[in-house]
Amino acid sequence: MKVYSHFYRKRRFISSGLLLYLLVSCALLSNIMCTSRQKQYKTYENPAVLRASIGDTVRIYYATNSCCRYCLLNASALRHTQYIDNVLVENSEDGCVGCNATYAFWFLATEVGTDTIYCNIATASAPCNDTLSQADRFIIEVTPPNEGK
């Protein structure tokens, strides 16, 4: 009986070790396979102050996904820039639900001066202009042509 008991414990120990080895191997292989297929995204950053000459376009980049939207709060109040469009810069992977995509608000510099642009993230059902206290602020300084780029 002692020989059988010892053999059984040793076999159970080897089986447990083999199972653990297989699980770790599968996890590592899965991680390697997934990361090699992931799309590499460029990083877009907005400087503290965006500078442009009259006639130039300025882009404010942001990332969002299907749960939320990024709202431009004061487009009608801008005096030195004009809102042009909201464009898709880089899409997420095909078929990826809930993944971020990168967009940009485009503005045209029209007059010398400074505009402060307020943007806010909102869920799909919330109004964009909930509050300015949580808004992101971007400053655009417009200079005469060929000055201070």
N, CA, C and O atoms as a GROMACS GRO file, in nm:
protein
  596
    1MET      N    1   0.080  -0.119   0.000
    1MET     CA    2   0.000   0.000   0.000
    1MET      C    3   0.086   0.127   0.000
    1MET      O    4   0.050   0.226  -0.064
    2LYS      N    5   0.198   0.125   0.071
    2LYS     CA    6   0.284   0.241   0.076
    2LYS      C    7   0.342   0.274  -0.062
    2LYS      O    8   0.352   0.391  -0.097
    3VAL      N    9   0.381   0.176  -0.138
    3VAL     CA   10   0.438   0.198  -0.269
    3VAL      C   11   0.335   0.263  -0.361
    3VAL      O   12   0.368   0.357  -0.434
    4TYR      N   13   0.213   0.216  -0.359
    4TYR     CA   14   0.107   0.270  -0.442
    4TYR      C   15   0.079   0.416  -0.404
    4TYR      O   16   0.064   0.501  -0.492
    5SER      N   17   0.074   0.446  -0.275
    5SER     CA   18   0.046   0.580  -0.226
    5SER      C   19   0.156   0.677  -0.270
    5SER      O   20   0.127   0.788  -0.315
    6HIS      N   21   0.282   0.635  -0.259
    6HIS     CA   22   0.393   0.719  -0.300
    6HIS      C   23   0.390   0.744  -0.451
    6HIS      O   24   0.411   0.857  -0.495
    7PHE      N   25   0.364   0.641  -0.529
    7PHE     CA   26   0.356   0.652  -0.673
    7PHE      C   27   0.241   0.745  -0.714
    7PHE      O   28   0.256   0.826  -0.805
    8TYR      N   29   0.128   0.733  -0.648
    8TYR     CA   30   0.011   0.814  -0.679
    8TYR      C   31   0.039   0.963  -0.651
    8TYR      O   32   0.003   1.048  -0.733
    9ARG      N   33   0.104   0.995  -0.538
    9ARG     CA   34   0.136   1.134  -0.504
    9ARG      C   35   0.236   1.192  -0.606
    9ARG      O   36   0.223   1.307  -0.647
   10LYS      N   37   0.334   1.112  -0.644
   10LYS     CA   38   0.434   1.158  -0.739
   10LYS      C   39   0.370   1.185  -0.875
   10LYS      O   40   0.402   1.284  -0.939
   11ARG      N   41   0.281   1.098  -0.918
   11ARG     CA   42   0.212   1.115  -1.046
   11ARG      C   43   0.122   1.240  -1.042
   11ARG      O   44   0.115   1.315  -1.140
   12ARG      N   45   0.055   1.262  -0.929
   12ARG     CA   46  -0.030   1.379  -0.914
   12ARG      C   47   0.053   1.507  -0.917
   12ARG      O   48   0.010   1.607  -0.975
   13PHE      N   49   0.170   1.506  -0.856
   13PHE     CA   50   0.260   1.621  -0.855
   13PHE      C   51   0.308   1.652  -0.997
   13PHE      O   52   0.310   1.768  -1.038
   14ILE      N   53   0.346   1.549  -1.073
   14ILE     CA   54   0.392   1.566  -1.211
   14ILE      C   55   0.277   1.617  -1.298
   14ILE      O   56   0.299   1.704  -1.383
   15SER      N   57   0.158   1.566  -1.279
   15SER     CA   58   0.042   1.611  -1.356
   15SER      C   59   0.012   1.757  -1.328
   15SER      O   60  -0.018   1.833  -1.420
   16SER      N   61   0.019   1.797  -1.203
   16SER     CA   62  -0.007   1.937  -1.166
   16SER      C   63   0.098   2.028  -1.228
   16SER      O   64   0.065   2.135  -1.279
   17GLY      N   65   0.223   1.987  -1.223
   17GLY     CA   66   0.331   2.066  -1.283
   17GLY      C   67   0.315   2.080  -1.432
   17GLY      O   68   0.336   2.188  -1.488
   18LEU      N   69   0.277   1.970  -1.499
   18LEU     CA   70   0.256   1.973  -1.643
   18LEU      C   71   0.139   2.064  -1.678
   18LEU      O   72   0.147   2.140  -1.774
   19LEU      N   73   0.033   2.057  -1.602
   19LEU     CA   74  -0.083   2.142  -1.626
   19LEU      C   75  -0.047   2.290  -1.609
   19LEU      O   76  -0.086   2.373  -1.690
   20LEU      N   77   0.027   2.321  -1.505
   20LEU     CA   78   0.070   2.459  -1.481
   20LEU      C   79   0.160   2.506  -1.596
   20LEU      O   80   0.145   2.619  -1.643
   21TYR      N   81   0.252   2.422  -1.641
   21TYR     CA   82   0.340   2.455  -1.752
   21TYR      C   83   0.258   2.485  -1.879
   21TYR      O   84   0.286   2.582  -1.949
   22LEU      N   85   0.158   2.402  -1.908
   22LEU     CA   86   0.076   2.422  -2.027
   22LEU      C   87  -0.004   2.551  -2.018
   22LEU      O   88  -0.016   2.624  -2.117
   23LEU      N   89  -0.059   2.580  -1.902
   23LEU     CA   90  -0.136   2.703  -1.885
   23LEU      C   91  -0.049   2.827  -1.905
   23LEU      O   92  -0.090   2.921  -1.974
   24VAL      N   93   0.068   2.828  -1.846
   24VAL     CA   94   0.159   2.942  -1.861
   24VAL      C   95   0.204   2.955  -2.006
   24VAL      O   96   0.209   3.066  -2.059
   25SER      N   97   0.235   2.845  -2.070
   25SER     CA   98   0.277   2.848  -2.210
   25SER      C   99   0.168   2.904  -2.300
   25SER      O  100   0.194   2.986  -2.388
   26CYS      N  101   0.044   2.860  -2.278
   26CYS     CA  102  -0.069   2.909  -2.358
   26CYS      C  103  -0.090   3.058  -2.336
   26CYS      O  104  -0.117   3.131  -2.431
   27ALA      N  105  -0.080   3.102  -2.213
   27ALA     CA  106  -0.100   3.244  -2.183
   27ALA      C  107   0.007   3.328  -2.250
   27ALA      O  108  -0.024   3.432  -2.308
   28LEU      N  109   0.131   3.286  -2.242
   28LEU     CA  110   0.240   3.360  -2.306
   28LEU      C  111   0.225   3.361  -2.458
   28LEU      O  112   0.245   3.465  -2.521
   29LEU      N  113   0.192   3.249  -2.515
   29LEU     CA  114   0.175   3.240  -2.659
   29LEU      C  115   0.058   3.327  -2.704
   29LEU      O  116   0.066   3.395  -2.805
   30SER      N  117  -0.049   3.324  -2.629
   30SER     CA  118  -0.165   3.407  -2.660
   30SER      C  119  -0.129   3.554  -2.655
   30SER      O  120  -0.169   3.631  -2.743
   31ASN      N  121  -0.055   3.595  -2.555
   31ASN     CA  122  -0.013   3.735  -2.541
   31ASN      C  123   0.076   3.776  -2.657
   31ASN      O  124   0.061   3.886  -2.710
   32ILE      N  125   0.169   3.692  -2.697
   32ILE     CA  126   0.258   3.722  -2.809
   32ILE      C  127   0.178   3.735  -2.938
   32ILE      O  128   0.202   3.826  -3.017
   33MET      N  129   0.085   3.645  -2.960
   33MET     CA  130   0.005   3.647  -3.082
   33MET      C  131  -0.083   3.772  -3.087
   33MET      O  132  -0.096   3.834  -3.193
   34CYS      N  133  -0.143   3.811  -2.976
   34CYS     CA  134  -0.230   3.927  -2.974
   34CYS      C  135  -0.153   4.056  -2.994
   34CYS      O  136  -0.196   4.142  -3.071
   35THR      N  137  -0.041   4.071  -2.927
   35THR     CA  138   0.033   4.197  -2.939
   35THR      C  139   0.097   4.211  -3.076
   35THR      O  140   0.118   4.323  -3.121
   36SER      N  141   0.128   4.103  -3.141
   36SER     CA  142   0.188   4.115  -3.274
   36SER      C  143   0.085   4.157  -3.378
   36SER      O  144   0.122   4.211  -3.482
   37ARG      N  145  -0.044   4.134  -3.351
   37ARG     CA  146  -0.147   4.172  -3.446
   37ARG      C  147  -0.203   4.311  -3.418
   37ARG      O  148  -0.274   4.366  -3.502
   38GLN      N  149  -0.174   4.369  -3.301
   38GLN     CA  150  -0.230   4.498  -3.267
   38GLN      C  151  -0.171   4.607  -3.354
   38GLN      O  152  -0.052   4.607  -3.386
   39LYS      N  153  -0.257   4.699  -3.392
   39LYS     CA  154  -0.216   4.813  -3.473
   39LYS      C  155  -0.137   4.909  -3.386
   39LYS      O  156  -0.176   4.934  -3.271
   40GLN      N  157  -0.029   4.961  -3.438
   40GLN     CA  158   0.051   5.060  -3.366
   40GLN      C  159  -0.002   5.199  -3.400
   40GLN      O  160  -0.009   5.237  -3.517
   41TYR      N  161  -0.040   5.274  -3.298
   41TYR     CA  162  -0.099   5.405  -3.318
   41TYR      C  163   0.004   5.515  -3.294
   41TYR      O  164   0.092   5.503  -3.209
   42LYS      N  165  -0.009   5.620  -3.371
   42LYS     CA  166   0.074   5.738  -3.354
   42LYS      C  167   0.017   5.816  -3.235
   42LYS      O  168  -0.103   5.815  -3.211
   43THR      N  169   0.103   5.884  -3.161
   43THR     CA  170   0.059   5.966  -3.050
   43THR      C  171   0.041   6.110  -3.098
   43THR      O  172   0.132   6.168  -3.157
   44TYR      N  173  -0.076   6.165  -3.074
   44TYR     CA  174  -0.106   6.302  -3.112
   44TYR      C  175  -0.116   6.385  -2.984
   44TYR      O  176  -0.188   6.348  -2.891
   45GLU      N  177  -0.043   6.496  -2.981
   45GLU     CA  178  -0.046   6.582  -2.863
   45GLU      C  179  -0.078   6.724  -2.905
   45GLU      O  180  -0.041   6.770  -3.012
   46ASN      N  181  -0.149   6.792  -2.817
   46ASN     CA  182  -0.180   6.932  -2.837
   46ASN      C  183  -0.088   7.015  -2.748
   46ASN      O  184  -0.084   6.994  -2.627
   47PRO      N  185  -0.013   7.110  -2.806
   47PRO     CA  186   0.070   7.196  -2.722
   47PRO      C  187  -0.017   7.287  -2.635
   47PRO      O  188  -0.136   7.303  -2.662
   48ALA      N  189   0.042   7.345  -2.532
   48ALA     CA  190  -0.033   7.433  -2.441
   48ALA      C  191  -0.092   7.552  -2.517
   48ALA      O  192  -0.207   7.592  -2.494
   49VAL      N  193  -0.014   7.608  -2.606
   49VAL     CA  194  -0.061   7.719  -2.689
   49VAL      C  195  -0.033   7.680  -2.834
   49VAL      O  196   0.079   7.646  -2.870
   50LEU      N  197  -0.136   7.686  -2.916
   50LEU     CA  198  -0.121   7.656  -3.058
   50LEU      C  199  -0.103   7.788  -3.131
   50LEU      O  200  -0.181   7.881  -3.110
   51ARG      N  201  -0.003   7.798  -3.215
   51ARG     CA  202   0.026   7.923  -3.288
   51ARG      C  203   0.007   7.900  -3.437
   51ARG      O  204   0.044   7.797  -3.492
   52ALA      N  205  -0.052   8.001  -3.500
   52ALA     CA  206  -0.077   7.992  -3.644
   52ALA      C  207  -0.076   8.131  -3.704
   52ALA      O  208  -0.101   8.230  -3.635
   53SER      N  209  -0.047   8.139  -3.832
   53SER     CA  210  -0.057   8.264  -3.906
   53SER      C  211  -0.192   8.268  -3.976
   53SER      O  212  -0.256   8.165  -3.995
   54ILE      N  213  -0.234   8.387  -4.014
   54ILE     CA  214  -0.361   8.401  -4.085
   54ILE      C  215  -0.359   8.311  -4.209
   54ILE      O  216  -0.262   8.312  -4.285
   55GLY      N  217  -0.464   8.235  -4.228
   55GLY     CA  218  -0.475   8.143  -4.342
   55GLY      C  219  -0.433   8.001  -4.311
   55GLY      O  220  -0.463   7.909  -4.388
   56ASP      N  221  -0.363   7.981  -4.200
   56ASP     CA  222  -0.322   7.845  -4.160
   56ASP      C  223  -0.438   7.770  -4.096
   56ASP      O  224  -0.534   7.830  -4.047
   57THR      N  225  -0.426   7.638  -4.098
   57THR     CA  226  -0.523   7.556  -4.025
   57THR      C  227  -0.459   7.506  -3.896
   57THR      O  228  -0.338   7.482  -3.891
   58VAL      N  229  -0.540   7.492  -3.795
   58VAL     CA  230  -0.496   7.444  -3.665
   58VAL      C  231  -0.581   7.323  -3.632
   58VAL      O  232  -0.702   7.321  -3.657
   59ARG      N  233  -0.517   7.221  -3.576
   59ARG     CA  234  -0.588   7.098  -3.538
   59ARG      C  235  -0.577   7.075  -3.389
   59ARG      O  236  -0.469   7.087  -3.330
   60ILE      N  237  -0.690   7.042  -3.328
   60ILE     CA  238  -0.692   7.000  -3.188
   60ILE      C  239  -0.730   6.853  -3.189
   60ILE      O  240  -0.841   6.817  -3.228
   61TYR      N  241  -0.637   6.768  -3.146
   61TYR     CA  242  -0.656   6.623  -3.152
   61TYR      C  243  -0.721   6.572  -3.024
   61TYR      O  244  -0.699   6.626  -2.915
   62TYR      N  245  -0.802   6.468  -3.040
   62TYR     CA  246  -0.861   6.401  -2.925
   62TYR      C  247  -0.895   6.257  -2.963
   62TYR      O  248  -0.911   6.225  -3.081
   63ALA      N  249  -0.905   6.173  -2.862
   63ALA     CA  250  -0.943   6.033  -2.884
   63ALA      C  251  -1.073   6.006  -2.810
   63ALA      O  252  -1.095   6.054  -2.700
   64THR      N  253  -1.157   5.929  -2.872
   64THR     CA  254  -1.284   5.891  -2.809
   64THR      C  255  -1.327   5.758  -2.866
   64THR      O  256  -1.271   5.709  -2.964
   65ASN      N  257  -1.428   5.699  -2.803
   65ASN     CA  258  -1.480   5.572  -2.852
   65ASN      C  259  -1.632   5.578  -2.857
   65ASN      O  260  -1.691   5.686  -2.844
   66SER      N  261  -1.696   5.464  -2.875
   66SER     CA  262  -1.840   5.462  -2.898
   66SER      C  263  -1.922   5.505  -2.778
   66SER      O  264  -2.040   5.536  -2.793
   67CYS      N  265  -1.863   5.508  -2.659
   67CYS     CA  266  -1.941   5.545  -2.540
   67CYS      C  267  -1.957   5.695  -2.526
   67CYS      O  268  -2.053   5.742  -2.465
   68CYS      N  269  -1.866   5.771  -2.583
   68CYS     CA  270  -1.861   5.914  -2.555
   68CYS      C  271  -1.838   5.995  -2.682
   68CYS      O  272  -1.807   5.941  -2.788
   69ARG      N  273  -1.854   6.124  -2.667
   69ARG     CA  274  -1.824   6.217  -2.776
   69ARG      C  275  -1.751   6.336  -2.718
   69ARG      O  276  -1.767   6.368  -2.600
   70TYR      N  277  -1.672   6.399  -2.799
   70TYR     CA  278  -1.595   6.515  -2.756
   70TYR      C  279  -1.658   6.636  -2.822
   70TYR      O  280  -1.668   6.642  -2.944
   71CYS      N  281  -1.701   6.731  -2.742
   71CYS     CA  282  -1.781   6.842  -2.791
   71CYS      C  283  -1.702   6.972  -2.794
   71CYS      O  284  -1.625   7.001  -2.703
   72LEU      N  285  -1.721   7.047  -2.898
   72LEU     CA  286  -1.668   7.182  -2.909
   72LEU      C  287  -1.776   7.274  -2.854
   72LEU      O  288  -1.885   7.283  -2.910
   73LEU      N  289  -1.746   7.343  -2.744
   73LEU     CA  290  -1.849   7.416  -2.671
   73LEU      C  291  -1.872   7.559  -2.719
   73LEU      O  292  -1.984   7.609  -2.708
   74ASN      N  293  -1.771   7.626  -2.771
   74ASN     CA  294  -1.785   7.768  -2.800
   74ASN      C  295  -1.749   7.807  -2.944
   74ASN      O  296  -1.687   7.911  -2.965
   75ALA      N  297  -1.785   7.726  -3.039
   75ALA     CA  298  -1.750   7.754  -3.179
   75ALA      C  299  -1.808   7.888  -3.226
   75ALA      O  300  -1.743   7.959  -3.302
   76SER      N  301  -1.927   7.921  -3.183
   76SER     CA  302  -1.990   8.046  -3.229
   76SER      C  303  -1.927   8.170  -3.165
   76SER      O  304  -1.947   8.280  -3.216
   77ALA      N  305  -1.853   8.155  -3.056
   77ALA     CA  306  -1.792   8.269  -2.988
   77ALA      C  307  -1.651   8.301  -3.036
   77ALA      O  308  -1.591   8.398  -2.990
   78LEU      N  309  -1.597   8.222  -3.125
   78LEU     CA  310  -1.459   8.243  -3.171
   78LEU      C  311  -1.452   8.367  -3.261
   78LEU      O  312  -1.536   8.386  -3.349
   79ARG      N  313  -1.350   8.451  -3.236
   79ARG     CA  314  -1.338   8.577  -3.311
   79ARG      C  315  -1.219   8.576  -3.407
   79ARG      O  316  -1.221   8.648  -3.507
   80HIS      N  317  -1.117   8.498  -3.377
   80HIS     CA  318  -0.994   8.502  -3.456
   80HIS      C  319  -0.969   8.373  -3.534
   80HIS      O  320  -0.879   8.366  -3.618
   81THR      N  321  -1.048   8.273  -3.506
   81THR     CA  322  -1.042   8.146  -3.577
   81THR      C  323  -1.183   8.106  -3.618
   81THR      O  324  -1.281   8.152  -3.560
   82GLN      N  325  -1.190   8.020  -3.716
   82GLN     CA  326  -1.320   7.972  -3.763
   82GLN      C  327  -1.318   7.820  -3.761
   82GLN      O  328  -1.226   7.758  -3.814
   83TYR      N  329  -1.419   7.760  -3.699
   83TYR     CA  330  -1.430   7.614  -3.697
   83TYR      C  331  -1.459   7.566  -3.838
   83TYR      O  332  -1.550   7.616  -3.904
   84ILE      N  333  -1.381   7.467  -3.884
   84ILE     CA  334  -1.400   7.414  -4.019
   84ILE      C  335  -1.473   7.281  -4.016
   84ILE      O  336  -1.579   7.265  -4.077
   85ASP      N  337  -1.415   7.184  -3.942
   85ASP     CA  338  -1.471   7.049  -3.947
   85ASP      C  339  -1.414   6.964  -3.834
   85ASP      O  340  -1.316   7.001  -3.769
   86ASN      N  341  -1.476   6.851  -3.814
   86ASN     CA  342  -1.428   6.748  -3.722
   86ASN      C  343  -1.393   6.627  -3.809
   86ASN      O  344  -1.482   6.569  -3.872
   87VAL      N  345  -1.266   6.588  -3.814
   87VAL     CA  346  -1.224   6.483  -3.906
   87VAL      C  347  -1.163   6.364  -3.833
   87VAL      O  348  -1.101   6.379  -3.728
   88LEU      N  349  -1.181   6.247  -3.890
   88LEU     CA  350  -1.119   6.125  -3.840
   88LEU      C  351  -0.973   6.124  -3.883
   88LEU      O  352  -0.943   6.132  -4.002
   89VAL      N  353  -0.883   6.113  -3.786
   89VAL     CA  354  -0.740   6.113  -3.816
   89VAL      C  355  -0.688   5.970  -3.824
   89VAL      O  356  -0.616   5.935  -3.918
   90GLU      N  357  -0.725   5.887  -3.727
   90GLU     CA  358  -0.680   5.748  -3.724
   90GLU      C  359  -0.789   5.662  -3.661
   90GLU      O  360  -0.830   5.684  -3.548
   91ASN      N  361  -0.833   5.564  -3.736
   91ASN     CA  362  -0.940   5.476  -3.690
   91ASN      C  363  -0.884   5.362  -3.605
   91ASN      O  364  -0.766   5.328  -3.615
   92SER      N  365  -0.969   5.306  -3.522
   92SER     CA  366  -0.928   5.189  -3.444
   92SER      C  367  -0.929   5.066  -3.535
   92SER      O  368  -0.964   5.075  -3.652
   93GLU      N  369  -0.889   4.954  -3.480
   93GLU     CA  370  -0.886   4.830  -3.558
   93GLU      C  371  -1.025   4.794  -3.607
   93GLU      O  372  -1.124   4.819  -3.539
   94ASP      N  373  -1.033   4.735  -3.724
   94ASP     CA  374  -1.161   4.689  -3.777
   94ASP      C  375  -1.223   4.586  -3.683
   94ASP      O  376  -1.155   4.494  -3.637
   95GLY      N  377  -1.350   4.603  -3.656
   95GLY     CA  378  -1.422   4.507  -3.574
   95GLY      C  379  -1.396   4.521  -3.426
   95GLY      O  380  -1.444   4.438  -3.348
   96CYS      N  381  -1.322   4.622  -3.384
   96CYS     CA  382  -1.291   4.641  -3.243
   96CYS      C  383  -1.398   4.729  -3.180
   96CYS      O  384  -1.404   4.849  -3.207
   97VAL      N  385  -1.482   4.669  -3.098
   97VAL     CA  386  -1.590   4.742  -3.033
   97VAL      C  387  -1.535   4.808  -2.907
   97VAL      O  388  -1.473   4.742  -2.824
   98GLY      N  389  -1.557   4.938  -2.893
   98GLY     CA  390  -1.513   5.010  -2.775
   98GLY      C  391  -1.370   5.061  -2.781
   98GLY      O  392  -1.320   5.116  -2.683
   99CYS      N  393  -1.304   5.043  -2.895
   99CYS     CA  394  -1.166   5.093  -2.908
   99CYS      C  395  -1.168   5.242  -2.942
   99CYS      O  396  -1.263   5.292  -3.002
  100ASN      N  397  -1.062   5.310  -2.904
  100ASN     CA  398  -1.050   5.452  -2.933
  100ASN      C  399  -1.015   5.478  -3.078
  100ASN      O  400  -0.947   5.398  -3.144
  101ALA      N  401  -1.064   5.590  -3.127
  101ALA     CA  402  -1.024   5.643  -3.257
  101ALA      C  403  -0.978   5.786  -3.233
  101ALA      O  404  -1.025   5.851  -3.139
  102THR      N  405  -0.888   5.836  -3.316
  102THR     CA  406  -0.836   5.971  -3.300
  102THR      C  407  -0.903   6.063  -3.402
  102THR      O  408  -0.910   6.031  -3.520
  103TYR      N  409  -0.951   6.176  -3.353
  103TYR     CA  410  -1.016   6.277  -3.436
  103TYR      C  411  -0.944   6.409  -3.417
  103TYR      O  412  -0.858   6.423  -3.329
  104ALA      N  413  -0.980   6.508  -3.499
  104ALA     CA  414  -0.926   6.643  -3.483
  104ALA      C  415  -1.033   6.744  -3.519
  104ALA      O  416  -1.104   6.730  -3.618
  105PHE      N  417  -1.043   6.848  -3.436
  105PHE     CA  418  -1.121   6.966  -3.472
  105PHE      C  419  -1.027   7.052  -3.556
  105PHE      O  420  -0.914   7.077  -3.516
  106TRP      N  421  -1.074   7.097  -3.672
  106TRP     CA  422  -0.994   7.182  -3.758
  106TRP      C  423  -1.046   7.324  -3.752
  106TRP      O  424  -1.167   7.349  -3.757
  107PHE      N  425  -0.952   7.418  -3.741
  107PHE     CA  426  -0.986   7.559  -3.736
  107PHE      C  427  -0.903   7.633  -3.840
  107PHE      O  428  -0.791   7.592  -3.872
  108LEU      N  429  -0.959   7.742  -3.893
  108LEU     CA  430  -0.888   7.828  -3.985
  108LEU      C  431  -0.856   7.957  -3.912
  108LEU      O  432  -0.945   8.019  -3.854
  109ALA      N  433  -0.729   7.998  -3.914
  109ALA     CA  434  -0.688   8.124  -3.852
  109ALA      C  435  -0.730   8.237  -3.945
  109ALA      O  436  -0.687   8.243  -4.060
  110THR      N  437  -0.816   8.328  -3.895
  110THR     CA  438  -0.874   8.431  -3.982
  110THR      C  439  -0.830   8.572  -3.948
  110THR      O  440  -0.819   8.656  -4.038
  111GLU      N  441  -0.804   8.603  -3.820
  111GLU     CA  442  -0.766   8.738  -3.777
  111GLU      C  443  -0.658   8.729  -3.671
  111GLU      O  444  -0.647   8.629  -3.600
  112VAL      N  445  -0.577   8.834  -3.660
  112VAL     CA  446  -0.474   8.840  -3.557
  112VAL      C  447  -0.543   8.852  -3.421
  112VAL      O  448  -0.631   8.935  -3.401
  113GLY      N  449  -0.499   8.768  -3.329
  113GLY     CA  450  -0.555   8.770  -3.194
  113GLY      C  451  -0.547   8.634  -3.130
  113GLY      O  452  -0.481   8.543  -3.181
  114THR      N  453  -0.615   8.620  -3.016
  114THR     CA  454  -0.611   8.495  -2.941
  114THR      C  455  -0.752   8.446  -2.914
  114THR      O  456  -0.838   8.523  -2.870
  115ASP      N  457  -0.776   8.318  -2.940
  115ASP     CA  458  -0.903   8.253  -2.907
  115ASP      C  459  -0.877   8.142  -2.807
  115ASP      O  460  -0.776   8.073  -2.814
  116THR      N  461  -0.969   8.126  -2.716
  116THR     CA  462  -0.965   8.013  -2.624
  116THR      C  463  -1.080   7.921  -2.662
  116THR      O  464  -1.196   7.962  -2.669
  117ILE      N  465  -1.046   7.797  -2.685
  117ILE     CA  466  -1.144   7.698  -2.729
  117ILE      C  467  -1.171   7.604  -2.613
  117ILE      O  468  -1.078   7.552  -2.550
  118TYR      N  469  -1.298   7.581  -2.586
  118TYR     CA  470  -1.339   7.490  -2.478
  118TYR      C  471  -1.402   7.365  -2.539
  118TYR      O  472  -1.490   7.373  -2.624
  119CYS      N  473  -1.354   7.250  -2.493
  119CYS     CA  474  -1.407   7.122  -2.538
  119CYS      C  475  -1.440   7.038  -2.414
  119CYS      O  476  -1.377   7.051  -2.310
  120ASN      N  477  -1.540   6.954  -2.429
  120ASN     CA  478  -1.585   6.875  -2.316
  120ASN      C  479  -1.619   6.734  -2.366
  120ASN      O  480  -1.672   6.717  -2.475
  121ILE      N  481  -1.588   6.635  -2.284
  121ILE     CA  482  -1.628   6.498  -2.319
  121ILE      C  483  -1.764   6.472  -2.255
  121ILE      O  484  -1.788   6.507  -2.140
  122ALA      N  485  -1.851   6.409  -2.330
  122ALA     CA  486  -1.986   6.381  -2.281
  122ALA      C  487  -2.027   6.242  -2.325
  122ALA      O  488  -1.987   6.194  -2.432
  123THR      N  489  -2.107   6.177  -2.243
  123THR     CA  490  -2.162   6.048  -2.284
  123THR      C  491  -2.262   6.071  -2.396
  123THR      O  492  -2.303   6.185  -2.420
  124ALA      N  493  -2.300   5.967  -2.462
  124ALA     CA  494  -2.387   5.980  -2.578
  124ALA      C  495  -2.521   6.046  -2.545
  124ALA      O  496  -2.578   6.114  -2.630
  125SER      N  497  -2.570   6.028  -2.423
  125SER     CA  498  -2.702   6.083  -2.389
  125SER      C  499  -2.695   6.219  -2.319
  125SER      O  500  -2.799   6.284  -2.304
  126ALA      N  501  -2.578   6.263  -2.277
  126ALA     CA  502  -2.566   6.389  -2.205
  126ALA      C  503  -2.547   6.505  -2.302
  126ALA      O  504  -2.486   6.489  -2.407
  127PRO      N  505  -2.600   6.623  -2.266
  127PRO     CA  506  -2.576   6.740  -2.352
  127PRO      C  507  -2.430   6.783  -2.344
  127PRO      O  508  -2.365   6.765  -2.242
  128CYS      N  509  -2.380   6.839  -2.452
  128CYS     CA  510  -2.240   6.879  -2.458
  128CYS      C  511  -2.206   6.990  -2.360
  128CYS      O  512  -2.097   6.991  -2.302
  129ASN      N  513  -2.297   7.082  -2.341
  129ASN     CA  514  -2.266   7.202  -2.263
  129ASN      C  515  -2.306   7.188  -2.116
  129ASN      O  516  -2.359   7.283  -2.058
  130ASP      N  517  -2.282   7.074  -2.056
  130ASP     CA  518  -2.315   7.054  -1.915
  130ASP      C  519  -2.250   7.159  -1.827
  130ASP      O  520  -2.318   7.225  -1.748
  131THR      N  521  -2.119   7.176  -1.839
  131THR     CA  522  -2.048   7.271  -1.754
  131THR      C  523  -1.914   7.307  -1.817
  131THR      O  524  -1.850   7.223  -1.880
  132LEU      N  525  -1.872   7.430  -1.799
  132LEU     CA  526  -1.741   7.470  -1.847
  132LEU      C  527  -1.631   7.438  -1.747
  132LEU      O  528  -1.513   7.441  -1.782
  133SER      N  529  -1.668   7.407  -1.624
  133SER     CA  530  -1.566   7.381  -1.521
  133SER      C  531  -1.488   7.253  -1.551
  133SER      O  532  -1.373   7.240  -1.510
  134GLN      N  533  -1.547   7.159  -1.621
  134GLN     CA  534  -1.479   7.034  -1.655
  134GLN      C  535  -1.422   7.037  -1.796
  134GLN      O  536  -1.365   6.938  -1.842
  135ALA      N  537  -1.437   7.148  -1.864
  135ALA     CA  538  -1.395   7.156  -2.004
  135ALA      C  539  -1.244   7.164  -2.017
  135ALA      O  540  -1.174   7.218  -1.931
  136ASP      N  541  -1.194   7.108  -2.128
  136ASP     CA  542  -1.053   7.124  -2.165
  136ASP      C  543  -1.040   7.258  -2.236
  136ASP      O  544  -1.130   7.300  -2.309
  137ARG      N  545  -0.929   7.325  -2.213
  137ARG     CA  546  -0.908   7.458  -2.270
  137ARG      C  547  -0.787   7.456  -2.363
  137ARG      O  548  -0.681   7.406  -2.327
  138PHE      N  549  -0.806   7.510  -2.482
  138PHE     CA  550  -0.699   7.520  -2.580
  138PHE      C  551  -0.688   7.665  -2.626
  138PHE      O  552  -0.790   7.729  -2.655
  139ILE      N  553  -0.568   7.717  -2.631
  139ILE     CA  554  -0.546   7.855  -2.671
  139ILE      C  555  -0.482   7.856  -2.809
  139ILE      O  556  -0.383   7.787  -2.834
  140ILE      N  557  -0.540   7.936  -2.899
  140ILE     CA  558  -0.485   7.953  -3.034
  140ILE      C  559  -0.447   8.100  -3.049
  140ILE      O  560  -0.532   8.188  -3.038
  141GLU      N  561  -0.320   8.123  -3.075
  141GLU     CA  562  -0.270   8.258  -3.102
  141GLU      C  563  -0.251   8.272  -3.253
  141GLU      O  564  -0.178   8.195  -3.315
  142VAL      N  565  -0.318   8.371  -3.309
  142VAL     CA  566  -0.309   8.396  -3.453
  142VAL      C  567  -0.222   8.519  -3.475
  142VAL      O  568  -0.247   8.625  -3.418
  143THR      N  569  -0.119   8.504  -3.558
  143THR     CA  570  -0.026   8.611  -3.589
  143THR      C  571  -0.042   8.650  -3.736
  143THR      O  572  -0.103   8.577  -3.814
  144PRO      N  573   0.012   8.767  -3.773
  144PRO     CA  574   0.010   8.801  -3.916
  144PRO      C  575   0.085   8.696  -3.998
  144PRO      O  576   0.165   8.622  -3.941
  145PRO      N  577   0.061   8.686  -4.125
  145PRO     CA  578   0.128   8.584  -4.207
  145PRO      C  579   0.279   8.586  -4.190
  145PRO      O  580   0.340   8.693  -4.187
  146ASN      N  581   0.339   8.467  -4.179
  146ASN     CA  582   0.484   8.446  -4.169
  146ASN      C  583   0.547   8.502  -4.042
  146ASN      O  584   0.666   8.534  -4.044
  147GLU      N  585   0.473   8.515  -3.935
  147GLU     CA  586   0.529   8.561  -3.808
  147GLU      C  587   0.505   8.456  -3.701
  147GLU      O  588   0.394   8.405  -3.689
  148GLY      N  589   0.607   8.424  -3.625
  148GLY     CA  590   0.596   8.343  -3.502
  148GLY      C  591   0.543   8.202  -3.517
  148GLY      O  592   0.473   8.155  -3.427
  149LYS      N  593   0.572   8.133  -3.624
  149LYS     CA  594   0.524   7.994  -3.637
  149LYS      C  595   0.596   7.903  -3.546
  149LYS      O  596   0.567   7.783  -3.544
   0.00000   0.00000   0.00000
